[in-house]
């Protein structure tokens, strides 16, 4: 699998290489299709609330944050 979260192997000696590959592919497909959806990015803050917070803290709106982030949120 591309994300490498699962390591799947088939240890039965009775399956042919083609059967083993098909079984592994089916399990990997099942895991991809039933995985939880990716988390979406948190919504950005309201621009008015951001301006009020920056003003209250004594920061300019275009200045970097105290941690050096160009756009803090």
ZIBEL-V773170 format. One record per residue. N is the residue number from 1. PHI is phi in whole degrees, 0 to 359 (999 if undefined). Layout:
BEGIN
n/phi
N/PHI
N/PHI
END
This chain:
BEGIN
n/phi
1/999
2/295
3/275
4/69
5/285
6/239
7/242
8/246
9/216
10/252
11/250
12/282
13/276
14/275
15/270
16/287
17/303
18/293
19/295
20/297
21/297
22/294
23/295
24/296
25/299
26/295
27/294
28/297
29/297
30/301
31/296
32/295
33/287
34/254
35/291
36/294
37/295
38/296
39/288
40/278
41/295
42/295
43/297
44/289
45/291
46/301
47/301
48/290
49/295
50/298
51/299
52/295
53/295
54/296
55/296
56/295
57/268
58/80
59/253
60/283
61/299
62/266
63/282
64/292
65/291
66/301
67/266
68/91
69/291
70/295
71/231
72/295
73/204
END
